Amino acid sequence: MQTSKYMLANERDALWGLTVTTIGYEEIAPGDPYPTRGHADGYYFDLQKGRTLPEYQLLYIIEGEGIFHSRNVASTPLKEGDFFLLFPGEWHSYHPSPKRGWKKYWIGFKGDNMDARVRAGFLSPTKPVYHVGYSDSIVRLYKDAYHAALEEEAFTQQLLAGIVNHLIGLMYSLERNIELKNRNQEQVEMIYRARLRIREELESPLTIQQVAEDIGVSYSNFRKLFKEFTGLSPATYQQDLRLQRAKELLTTTDMSIKEIAYRLNFDSPDYFSSKFKAKTGRKPSELRR
């Protein structure tokens, strides 16, 4: 069984940065032939010959299992709760297990937003499979996208683009967190405790060296682990939170800029102003005005 919808996008939609081309759901029972018929031109493929697409597709298996391989990846097993991402121009082939079949959702899309993520190295044809587990939230997003495509109200492409971005963000963050937690739960909990303490003591003279010392690790090791987990050094994390707090104080209180600078433990009002402008593009006085 297969249900699908093919979408059109105009030139104005393309300027949004991401447009959806196709969305659907497929059930393949054990022993059923595959691929199923009913694909539009350019989408059907022979399992042995494979295919290339002019777009990205994000597929999610909710039951069953199968096999995926591509130009960059040898035969890789797929199981319930796996995403796999197809890239434009990348040869690939995949199929469900003859013994188990599968149930899966897919959504196809293209645009500058995705191209930029690939160029930046967030997503790559060398890593197309993501093991995130089954999630009702993910299934609900696919269902919401399919219903929106069926109704096809005005500006549906912008709505679908938001859903695709949500799906990609979930895929990426869920697997990264699973990998970190599986590697060393103690280290993960240590970073959680450190982040919480930094947040709770923004207005104290707490140093990052003190945080590392109190949790019992060297500063260099703590800094390395913290940056791997959050993408920021602990000092940058602390400073950025203080600058966020400064924006709140500037817009909701009558405290002077000097008072805010010293309350948040910046060395001087001038140093605070330079860091604030570097982060926000405006001086504290300009934001207050």
Phi, psi and omega in degrees: 000137179216135171235136183208162177218131177258134189249151173251151178221140179265178182298325179294319177301320183298330179293344178293337177107344179202130177230147182263137183253327184203150176209145181186182182221145185219136172238124177240113180283158177306131178085352178291147176294151180211142000288159177284157175278171177103001177284149174289165178306134178093348182256327179290146180212155175273133185300322182284320182279334184069198180197168167234150180241155177270017187211173169272151167223139178244115185246144184224123182268123181257343174208153175087199182201169181190197182227141176230141167209158184211183180300326184261347188229129175290172182309124185233130179290144175243141181221174179306133180089008178262136163269148161221140189248126176263142184246145179299135179078001182261116178299140180203164171206151179202159178197156177283162175293130177301330182279330186244337186065195174196167169235129183212153171254155171214157172214132180253147186197168176204164177148167183298327181302312180290319179303320181294322179293323178291316179299325181281353176089006177293323182231143185209145174299342178281348176223079184270346186253133181234123181264101184242346183087168180287140181215123175299326181297320179293315179300319181296323178295317177298317180296318178299319180295318181294317179295320177297321179294321179294318180288323176048054175285176178301140177064029177298326181300322180292322176296314181295324177300320178297320179293317178300314179298323177296315179299315181294319177298318177297313180304311185292311185288321181298313181292321179300318180291322177298316180298316180296316182291324179291330184290310181198098182298326180296320179294319179300313180296326178297317180292321176302314181296319181295316179298318180297317180295318178299317179297317185286341184240039179298328184261017175249163179279031181300133176254158179292325177299322179293321178298313180299317181297318184291333178264000169084031176229161177290155181299317183295319179292319179298315180299317180297312181294318182298316182291324178296323183280320187254342185086359180230150170290154180299326179293319178294319178301313180295316181295318180295322176295321178294323178291325174297317178296324178297318178301320179296315181292324180295327186261348184237357180227172176258012179300142178288162178298322178297315179298318180296318181301312182285329178297325181263014170066032168280151186298326180201162176300324180293319178295318177301314182297320181292319179292321180296316180292321179298326182276320188252345183085001179224152173285156177305322180295325179290321177295318180297320178294000000 
